Amino acid sequence: MMKFPVGVQTFEQIREDGYVYVDKTDLIYQLVSTGKIYFLSRPRRFGKSLLLSTLKNYFQGKKELFQGLAIEKLEKDWIEYPVFHIDFNTTNFLEPGNLEAKLNGYVSDWEGIYGQNPNWTKIGDRFAYVLAQAHKRYGRRCVVLVDEYDKPILDVLDMDIKTHIQGTEYRLEDWNRSVLKSFYSVFKGADADLQFVLLTGVTKFSQVSVFSGFNQPLDISMDKRYEALCGITQEELENYFAEPIRELAGQEGISEAEMLQRLKDHYDGYHFSTKLTDIYNPYSLLSAFAQQEILDYWFRTGTPTYLLRLLAHSHENLDEMTGRYYDPSEFVDYKADVEKPLPMIYQSGYLTIKGYKPTRGTFLLDFPNKEVKKGFVSLVAAGYWKPEKESVEGWIQDLLDAMEAGEPDTLRDLFTSFLASIPYTARRKEDQKERESYFNYTFYLIFRMVSVYATYIEKEQSQGRSDCIVETSQYVYIFEFKLDGTADEALKQIEDKGYARPYAGDPRKLFKIGASFSSQTGTIGEWKQA
């Protein structure tokens, strides 16, 4: 029986305890053989920590752990280097002083091994001295691996937490940035003592001042050579996981090809370069195999609080961000703020590259897969509406049940009660343009959330665009909503524009639903079906 390393991020434990390991060591060998200082950005739970653990064991010369892997035939020397591994994952940096304590703990431990120079008191200078001494003792240059380099900033991003240093007040976000800047500036002066450096994180560093004075790392986050360095490709999925795919298919009573498609729809869809190699979310995929069930594992592990804070202040609508082409400067560089959350949404993995126009050098951004789309839209909707009585997710499940059962009267009741539960302060709009915007965005979010079924929002047809069409296995729903109009007007539009015509020969039962939305009451005024 296969063992799946869900939550196991230590390379030696995976190899020693017989967990399945997707061999990335050919890429790792290429990485260490062709460059020196690198930076890699990937979303959370995408295997960054495992990558660093693998590199750590490689540079420690532990040849026995790599038996049977690609690198065994590529590496001839297996030289042991002094390795310095810094992991920010395990610390909460909301408390002033935690960052300094974390860095001091690492450097103090290393000083206990390699010695201390009393002339150096700053943390960066102390670390530089340690690197020089380790180089001298080993006769080999040092390896530095930093896991989640940006967490001390992200934890306090947009929090306005204050700290007092020698009588002066600072924002903790600014102070942590300055501490990291001082620490990372070591790498420039220590260049002669360094063999290899890799920093990983969620956010790109190009606009972050912590890297001022730093030897510019090679950013491989969108390098097509290393697109599959973290995550699982389609080929790897089929080569390594044929057995659990077969078991899942048998359990669901479907073919292996159908199960592969389900896994693809739910967990695939990430792209990290112009090559557009399909990358599966490894945490969700392994969790599905371990638990023998397709669920939303990655999203259930929590949404970063820094992203929630940015979204709470954002004036951008989700429908204006998704399905559009962008210049890399709009989402690659670290410029996310309360007015422009797109870079953070992309870098956190909630949007990904879906297309590339080489003539313009622009990238299409959209949701990677069903898991992320459903969870993220629910999250945005909850923040936008702030419903008092019901959870958005629970209401959506009731809505899906009603659609699956072919119960349009239940749909009417669900729409009416949910929309009425949205606080007046959330829906209050002062002018006609704002009311129309709220109306349009409200129904956009609702139907984005039900897109577990085939859902078409403003579907282009020969005579116009229907508001929404939802197709289940047994029913087709054509919705038309009118702001401060009548249900009869909505139904007439469905007929006049021929929205139902493409379904004339469809064996599924068709519901044509016209409804009015009142900007005064904030809920359904009239609801009629044909």
N, C-alpha and C positions, 0 to 999 in steps of 0.2 A: 504494500500500500504506500502511495506517495505521501511524503510529508511536505506541507506547504509552509514556508517561513513567514507567516502573517505576523507582523510586529517584530520579527527577528532581523536585526540590522547588523549583526556581527558576523563577518565572513568566516572566521574560524569555527564558530558554533554551527553555522549552516553546513560547512564541509565536514566537521567532525561528527555531527549528530545526524547526518544523512538526509538533510532537507534538500529539496530540489533547488538547483542553482542554474539560472539561465546564464550561460557562459558569455561574458562580455570581455574576456581577458585579451582577445586579439585587439580590440579597440583600446584597452588600457595600455597594452604594449606600444601601440602606435602613439598614444598620448605621451608616454614617458620618454619615448625615443626621439621625438621630433620637436619638443619644446621644453620650456622651463617654468614659466609662471602663467597660470591659467585662472579663468573665472568661469563658473557654470551656474546658470540660473535654471531652476526647474520648480514646478509647483510642489507643495508639501506632499509627503508620502509617495514620492516618485522614485525613491531608491538612492537619493544623494548620500545618505549616511552609510548605506551598504557599499557604495562606490568608494567612499573614503576609507572604510574599513578594509576593503580589498586592496587598495593602494598601500595602506599601512602595512599589511602583511607581506605584500610584494617587496616593499622597500626594506623590510626587516629580514628579507632573505628566506622566508619560510617556504622553501620549495615543496615540502611534503604536502602542503595544503592545496597546491595547484596541480597535483598529479591528475592526468586525464583531461586537463583543460588546454585550450589553444595555446596559452602562453608557455606551457611546458616545452613545446618544440621551438618556440621563438627565443626565449631567454636562455643564454648559455652560462652566464656568470653567477647569477643570484648573489649579488653583493649586498651586504648589510650596511644600511645607512642609519645615522641617528635621526629618529622620526619624532616630530613634535605635533601632536594632535590636539586641536582646540575645538571643543564641542559646546556651542551655546544653546543647544536644544533643551537642556535639562534645567535651565534657570529662568525664573520669572524676573524681568528687569523693571517691573513697575515700582520697585522700592529703590529710592536713591542709595547709592553706594554698592548695589549688588554687582554692577559691572566691574567696578574697581576691585571688589573682593574676588570675583571670578578670575580676572586676569592675574591678580596678585597670587592667588592660590596656585595657578599653573606655574607661574614663573618661580615662585618660592620652592615648589617641588623640584623644578629643574635646577635651580641654584644648589639645592641639596645634593644633586648628582654631579654637576659640572663646576660648582664654585660660584662665588659672589665677589663682585668688585665694590667695595664700600664707597667708591667715588661716584657710582651711578645710583641715583635714587628714583628717577622716572622709570615707569614700567617699560616703556619702549626701549630705553637705553639698557636696562637690566636684561631684557630679552635678547638684545643684540649681543651683549657680552656672553650670554649662555650659548648662543649659536656659534660664536667665534671659538669658545672653549670646546664645544662638542666637535667642531670641525678639527681642531687641533688634536683632541684625544683620539678620535676615530681615524684621522687621516683621510676622511671623506667628508664631502659637503653635506649639509643638512636638508631634510625634507620637512616642509610645514604644510599641514592639512587643517583647514578651518571649516567647520561645519556650521551652516546657518550664520554666516558672518553678520547678517543684517538684523538678526533678532533683537539685539539691544536697542535698535532704533524703532523697529516695527512694533514692539511691545508698548511703546509710549507715544507712537505717532498720533498726533492730533489730540493728545490727552490733556495738555496744558498742566502737567504735574510740575511743581516747582521743587528745586533743591537749592540749598545754600552752601556755598563753597567759600570759606575764608571771608565770611561776611557779605558776600555778593550773591544775589538771587539769580538763578538761571532756570530756564525751562529744561526739564530733565531730558527731553528729546535733543535739545541743542548740546547739553553737557555730555550725554552719551556719545553723540556724534564727535565731539571734540576729543574725548578719551580714545575712541576708536581711531580717529585720525592720527593721534600721537602714537598709538600702538602700531598701526599698519605702516607708518612712515619708516619704521625699522627696516623694512625690506629693501629700501633703496640703498641704505648704508651697508646692509649686510649681504649685498649681492654676491661677493666673493665667497661667502659661506653657505650659499644656497645651491642645492642640486635640483630641487623641484618644489613648486608651490601650487596648491589648488585651493581656491576659496569657492564655497558653494553658498547659495542662498536662494531666496525667492525673487527679490528685486534686482534689477540691473543696477550697476554702480556708476554708469558714465556721468551722471550729474550729481553724484553724492560726494560731498566734500571730504569724507573720511579718506578718500584715496588721493588727496592732494599730496604730491611729493612721493607717491608710491611708484615703483617701476611698473609701468602700465601692463597689466596682465592681458593675455590673449583671451578675448571673450569668445568662448566656443558655444555659447547658448544657442546661436542660430547657424552654427557651422555644420554643413551637410555631412561632413565626415563623421561627426559625433552625435548626429541626431538621435541615434538609438542607444547612446551610452547609458541612459536610464530609461526604464519602461520596457515594454515587451512588444516586439513586432509581430505581424501576422505569421511570418515564417517560424518565428520562435514559438508562438502559441501552438501551432499545429505540430511542430517537431517535439516539443517538450511535454505537451499536455494532452496528447491523444487519448490517454486513458480516462482522465476526469471528464473530458468532453463527451466521450462515449457514455460514461456513467450518467452524466447530467441529461443527455438526450434520452437515454432509456427511462430515466425517472420521469421525464416530462412526456414520454410517449411520442417523441418527434425524431426525425432523422438527425444524423450528426451535422449535415449541411445546414439544417434549420437551426440547430443549437449554435453553430458557429455564427450564423447571422444574428441571433439574439445577443450573443456575447459582443459582437461587433457593434450593434446598435447601442448597447448599454454602456460599454466600457472603452471602445476604440475612439478614434477620431482626432487624437492629438497630432499636431504637426509642429515641428520646431525649425524648419528650414525651407528653402525654395524647392528642395527635393520632394517634399510632401510625403515622406514615409509615414505610413499609419503607425501610431504608437498607442498601445493600450495602457490604461492606468494600472500599474502592477498591483497596488494594494487592493483595489476592488476585484480584479481578476483572480488573484490568489485567495481572497476571502470567499468569493463565489465557489471556487473549487473546494476549499476547506469545509464550507458549510453546505455545499451542494444545493445552493439556492441563489438565484439572481436577485440581488437587493441593492439598495443604494449605499454601499459601504463607505465610499470615500466621503460623501457628503455628510454621512452620519457621524464622522469623526470630528465634526465641528467646523464652523466657518471662522476664519481669523477675525478677531475683534477689531483689528485695524481697518479691515475692509468694511465691516459694518459701520464703523464710525465715518468713513469716507462717504459711504452710500447715504447715510442719514443726512448729510449736508449737501449732497449732490443735486444740481438742477438739471442733470441730464436724464432723459428717459431711456429705458432699456431698448425700446424699439428704434431709437435714434442712434444707438451704438452698434447693434448687431446687424449682420448681413451687409456690411459696408466695406469698401476698400480704403486702406489707410497707408500713408507713408510711414516707414519704420520710426521716424522721429516722433510720431504721435503716440506710439505704444511701447516702443523698445526702451527709450531713455527713461530714467527715473525722474518723472516730473509730476507724479500723481499728487493731487491735492483735493481739497473739498469741492473745487469747481470742476475738476477734471480727473475722475477716478479711473478712466480707461486703462492707463498703464498698469495700475495695480490689479484691475480685474483680469487683464491678460496674463500678467506675470504670476498671479495666484492660481491660474489654471481654469478659470470660469469661462473664459473665451480662448479660442485658439485659432491658428492659421487654417483657413479652409480653401484658399486659392491664392495664386500669385500671378501678377501681370508683369512679365519681364520688361516689356517696352516702357512701362512707367515705373517699375520698381515698387509697386504697391501690393499690399497684402489684404485679402478678404478675411475678416474676423467674424466668428460666430461660435455658438456653443459646440463643444466637442462631441457630446453624445447625450442620450436620453437622461442618464443619471444626473449629469450636471445641469442640463437645461431645466428639468423638473424642480430640482432642489433650489437652484439659484433664483429662478423666477418666483418661486414661493417665498423665498427670503426677501426679494425686492418688493413683492406685493405686500407682505406683512408690514414692511417699513413704510410703504407708500400709503396704505389704508389705515393701519393701526386699528384693526377691528377690536371691539370691546368684548363681544360675547363668544366668538368662536375662533378656533385656530384656523388659519388659512388652509393648512394641509388637511385637516379633518374635513373641512367643507368640500375641498376638491375631491376627496375620496367619495363623499356622498354624491357629488355631481357625476362622477364617473360611474358609480353604481346605477344611478338613474338612467344615464345614457345607454349603458350596457343592457338594461332591462326594458328599454323602449318606453319610458314613462315621462312624456313631456309635461304633464301636470305637476309631477314632482319637481321637474326642472324649474318650472315657474315659481313654485314655492321656495325652492332653494335660492334662486336668484333674488327674489324679493326679500327674503329674510336676511340673507348675507349682506346685500347692499344697504339695507336699512340699519344693519349693525355697525356700519362704518361711522365713526364719530363725525359730527357736524363740522368740527374744526378741520378735519382732514379733507372734506369734500367742498367746503365753502370756497366759492370762486366769485370774484368781484365783477368780472365782465364776461361778455359772450365768448370771446376768444378763450379765456381761461376755462369756462364751462365746457366748451367743445373739446379742449385739450384733455380735461379730466375725464370726460365721457369716453373719448377715443382710447386713452391710455388704460382706463379701467377695463374695458372689454378686450383690449389687446392682451393685458396681463392674464385675465381669466382664461382666454382661449390658448394662450401660450402654455398655461399650466395643464390643460387637458390634452396636450398633444402627445400623450401616451398612445392615443389613437391618431389616425391620419387626420390632420387638422390643417385647414387652409384659411389663412387670414387675409381678407381683401383679395380673394382669388380672382385673377384676371380672366374674364370671359368675353365672348364676342361683343356683348352690348354693355359691359360695365364690370364693376367689381362687387362681389358679394361680401358682406361683412365677415361672415365665417361659415365654413362648411366643415362638419365633423363626420367622419365615417367610422363606424364600428363594424364588427363582423356581420351584424344583422340589420343595422339601421343606418340611415343617412339623415343628418340634421342640417337644414339650411336656415341660418339665423340672419335676420335683418333687424337692426335696432335704429329707432329714430329718437333723437334728442328733442324733447318737448313736442313731439309729433303724435301720431296715432298708430296703433297696431295695424289698422286697415291700410294706411299709407305704406307701411313696411311690407305687408303681404302683397300689395299691388306692385311694388318695385320688384319683388321676387318673380311675379308673373310677367310683368312687362319686359324685364331684362332677360327672361329665360334662364334664370340661374339653375332651374331643375332639369333643363333640357338634356344635359350630359348623362343624366341618370334614368332616362326614359326606359332603357332596356335592362336596368339593374334590378336583380331579384330582391334586393334588400328593401325593407319598408322605408318610405321617405316621409319625413316630417318637415313641413315648411312653417317656420315660426316667425311671426312678426311681433315686435314688442316696442313699446315706447319707454323712454327713460326720462324721468322728471328731474330737472335740475333743482327744483324746489324741495322735493322730498328726498332726493338722492337715491331713489329706488325705482322699481318697475311700476309704470303707471297702468298700461294695458298690455295684455298678452293674448295673442290669438294664434291658432294653428290651422293648417289646411293640409 
